[in-house]
């Protein structure tokens, strides 16, 4: 080992452990920049980072990894370049896209820590659900002006992030979508909350330090919220409470290794038809695969009796993509030109050919997904999980 990590080792931290650790960072903005910087300086071996946004000029006052010349480029790609300059030892895997679209349950299952560095509620809900199912340490942080907080959730997840949300926050989770879950083209005009680079540094420092302590078997404040109030210079630590009505706790169960069957295929090669054949050979004809999302497969205009076969996740389509072009040509307003959506959220073999003959990637399956499957065996309803393990190299690069 070179002297590069001498001061880190003097803290009592194990560089072999850190270099074999895999983490996921969701969000590469102000908070994500600081988390990524800290992880690279510490020599954490494998860092996955997901973000869908490009760099804008106003990002430059709050991000240590970006420069003027980077404006217009994807945040994750620039961050990866800067981190490699900072520490060539680390393996940085940048992925452009919404985390829900790019990383499946298997990614969460095979990382040691997930860092939440997002600015929206729905993303946090989805990350929390996968961390709960895979029992993966989830350290989430949020910023607001000079204030910030860090929440720590870990196995056995007596409390999860979903437990802490109010009904108002749950409704806000869909603020980027219309009532039909269609995206608006003018999303960039939404209200934003300013934050300072100082509070980003503080909260990201807490996130990473807690994770490193946890990896070394140290005690950390699981189920606690650490809040910093920058305007009044106060730090508050409070215990979070379990919510008996929590959707995550009520709708999902933790995975066990015994429940998971590995399928050595890649999602860009395995078709829906082949997936169902493999699973039905194992569990019988009653086996049904859950997608975890609504897959729009058909748009129908009842006025013009036209039909369009598509494969898009519900919530990822823009309003103008659902409008009937013939209705628009006839002069109808947008609200009266929307076509009917037909979608599926589970697969049983009765789907149309354009679904069955498509690859998992083509129907929107994220990388390294673990599918939940239900079936009836000997008169009993059972649940099993199937991992698309051929995606491992595509995610981790090994």
N, C-alpha and C positions, 0 to 999 in steps of 0.2 A: 504494500500500500504506500502511495506517495505521501509526502507531507501535506498535500492539499487539504486533507481532512483532519489534520493534527488537532486543531482546536475543537472540532466536533467530537472527536474521540475522547478528548479530555473532559468532556461533559459526561462521559460514561455511556455514550451512545455507540451502538454496534454498526460499523459501516457495512459489514457483510449483510446484516439485516436490512439496512436502509437501501442498499443497492439491489437487493432481491425483492423489494417492495413494489407493488403496483397500485397506483392510485388513479382516480378519475376526478377531473376538475370540470365542472359544468358552468360555463361562462368564462369569457376571456376579456371582460371589461375591466373597470377600475379594481374591483375586488379580486377578480381572477388573475389579473396581472401580478398583484402582490403575492397571492398564494403560489402561483407558478414560480415567481422569482425565489421565494423562500424554499420551495421544494428543490429547485435546481441547485441552489447554494448548499443545501444539505446533502446533495448527492443521491436523492431518491431515484431509484433505478429506472422505473417505467411510469411515465406520466401520460395518461390519455386526457385530451382536452377537447371539448365540443363547444362550438358557438356558431351561430348562423350569420352574424353581423359583420359588416365591413367597418373600417376605421374612418372616423370623421374628425374634422379639425378640433371640435370641442372635446374629443377624447384625450387630446395630447396633454392637457393640464392635470390629468388624473391617472395616467398610465405610464409606468416606468419603461415598458418594453417598446413603445411605439414612437415613431419619428414623423416629421413633416412629409418625408418622401414615401411614407407608408399609406397615406390617405387614399382610400378607395380599395385597398387590399383587404382580404379576409383577416380578421383578428387572430384566428388560431394559427394561420400559416406564418404570419409575422412573428407571433409569440414563439413558435417553435424554432424559428431561425435565431432569434435573440437568445433563447435558452441554450441552444447548442453552442453559441459563441461564449456564453457565460460559463457553461460546464459541458464539455464534450463527452463526459462520461455517461450522461443521462440519455435515456431513450425516450424521445418525445413523439407522441402519436397525435397529430392534429386531425380533427374531423370537422368538416364544415356541415352544419345542419342543426336542426332542433334535436336535443338529446333524445326525445321520445321517438324520433324517426330514425336515429342512427345507431343507438346502443340498446340491445335487447337485454333480457334478464340475465343471460349468461355472462355478459360483461360485468354486471354488478356482482355476480356469483364468484368471479375470478379476480376481483380487485380487493385490496385490503381496506381502503378508505374511499369514501365519496365526499367531495367538497362541493357544497352548494354555493354558487356565486352568481345567482340569477337575480333579475329584477322583476320577475312575474310569479304570481301565485300558482298558476296551473302547472308550470314546470316543476315547482317545488313539490306539489302534490304527487306528480307522476314519479319523480325521483324517490320520494319518501316511500311510495308503494313498493317499488322494486327493492329498495334497501330493506324494508320490513320483510318482504318475502325471502330475501337471500340472507337476512340477518347481518348485513354489512354496515359497519360504522358509518354514520351519516352526520357530518358536521356542517350545518347550514348557517349562513350569515346574511344579514340584511343591513342596508344603509339608508339613512334619511337625513340629509343635510349634515349636521355635525354629530348625529347620533348613529349608533349601530348596535347590533346584538348578534350573539352567537348561540345557537341551540345545539345540544349534543344528544344524539340518539344512538343507542347501541343495543346489541342482543342482551336480554330477551325482548327488548322494545316494549317495556311496560308502558311507556309513553311514546307516541310517534308525533311527527309534525302535524299530521292530520287531526290529532287530538286537540291541538292548540288553536285551530282555526275557528273563527266566528262564522256565522251564516253570511254576514256581509262580505267577509273575505272569500268565502266559497263562490258567491255570486260574482265577485270581482275577478275570479279566476278566468272567466270567459270574456273579460272586457275587450279583448282584441278581436272578438268575433261578433257577428250579428246574432239575432235570436235564432237564426237557422244554422248557426255554427259555420257561417261563411265568412271568409276573411275580407276585410275592406282594403282597397288599394291605398287609402290615405292614412294607413296606420302610423306613418312617421309623424303625423300631425298630433298624435296623442300627447296628453300632458305628461311632463317628466318632472322628477324631483331632483334638484341639484344635490350633489355630494362633494365632499372635499377629499383630496388625496391623503390627508392626515388620518381621517377616520377609516379609510380603506386600509391603510397600513396597520392600524391598531387591530382591526377585526381580523384581517388576514393573518397577522402574526399570532393571534389567539388560536385561530383555526388550525394552523400548521403545528404549533407547539403542542396543542392538545393531542393531535394525531400521532406525533412522534412519541409522546409519553405513553400513549395507549399501546403503540406497537412494541414498546419496551416493557410492557406489563405494568406501567405506572397507573396510579389511580387518577381518573379524570371525572369531572362533574357530569356524569351521564344523567339524563333527564332534567338537567338544569339549563336555565337561560342566563347568559351573562350579558348585561346591557350597559353600554357606555353612553352617558348623556353629556355630549360635548359642550352644550351651552351653559350647563351648571356644574360641569366638572365632577360628575359623580359616576360611580360604578355600582351596579346593583346585580346581585346574584339571587335568582329565585327558582324554586322548584316548580317544574311543570306538572300538571295533573292529567291523569288518564281520563278520557272522555268515554263513558260507556256507549255513547251514540256514534263514536268515531267510525266513519265509513271504511277506513283501511282495516281496522281491527275486526270489523263485523263481516267484511266481504272477502278477506284474503287470509291465507294461512302461510306460515313459514315453510320453506322448502327443506327437505332433508335429502342427503345424498342417495338414500335408498329409493327415493321417489323418482330420480332422474335417470333416464336412459339416453345415452349419447348416440346421435346419428352422425356418422362421419361424412357429412355432405356440406357443401357451400350453399348459402341462400341464393346466390346468383346462378346456380346450376340445378338445384332441386325444384321440381315442379310441384304444384299443389296436388296433382293427381298422384305422383310418386310418394309424396309425404303421407297422404291418406292411405295408400296401399301399405306402406311400411307399418303404420300405426294399427291399421285394421288386421294385418297379419299377426300382430302382437296381442291386440285386445279384443278383436272381433268386430263385426259389422256395426255394432252400436256406437263405436268410438266417434266422438265429436271433438274437433279441435277449436279452442277459443282463440280468437285473433287479438283480443285486448283493445280493439278499436273497431269503428264502423268503416267498412270498405264500400264506398260507393261504386257500384258496378254498372248502373244504367241511369241515364237521364231521359225523361220522356216529356214531350210537349203534348198535352191533351188537346190543345187548339189545332195544331197542324198534324197531329198523329205521327210525329217523328220520334225516333228512338236513337240514342247514341250509347254505345258500349264504351265504358271507361274503367279505369282502375285507379281510384284516388281515395286517400284517407279523408273521411269526413272531418272538416275543420281545417283542411289544408287547401281548400278550393276558394278562389275568389268569387265574389258575387257575379262579376261579368262572365265568368266561365260557365255559370249555371243558367244564365239568360239564354233564351231561345233566339238565335239570330233572325229567324223568320218573323218572330213577334216584334223584335226591335225594328226590323225593316218595315213592318206594318204600322210603326209609330206607337206601339204600346210602351207604357212606362216600365221601368226596371222591375218594380214589385209585381206587375202583372205579366211579366215575361219569364219569370223563373220557372224552370222545368221541375217536374217531380223527381225526387231522388229515390232510387231503390238501392238498398245496401244490405250487406251481410256482416255479421260479427262472429260467426262461427262457420266451420267447414265440416260437412259430413259426406261429401261425394255427390250430392244432388245439385251442385252448383252448375252454372252454365259452362260451356266449353272454354270460353275466353278466360274464365277464372281457373279452371282445372288445368289448362295447358300453359298457364303462366308460371314463371318461377316465383319463389317466395319473395325475392327482391322486387319483382315487378308488381306484386300486390302490396308493397309497402312494409314488408317485414323488416325490422331493424336487424343489424348485424348481431350474430351470436345469440339469437333468441332461444328462450326455453318456452316451448308451447305447453299450455295446460290442456289436458285431455280428460274428458269424462267418458265413461263406458259402463255398461251393465255386465257384470260377470257373476254367473251363478245366482242371478236374481238380486245382486247387490250393486248399488251405485258406487263406483270407485273413481278416484282421480289419480292421474299419473302425469309426469312431466317429461318432455322430449327436448333435448338440447341439440341445436344445429352446430355441432362441435367442429365441423369443417371450416367455420368462420374464424376460428381462433387465430390463425396466422394472419388473416385479413385485419383483425383488430389489433393484436399485439405485435405483429411483425415478426413472429418467431414460428 
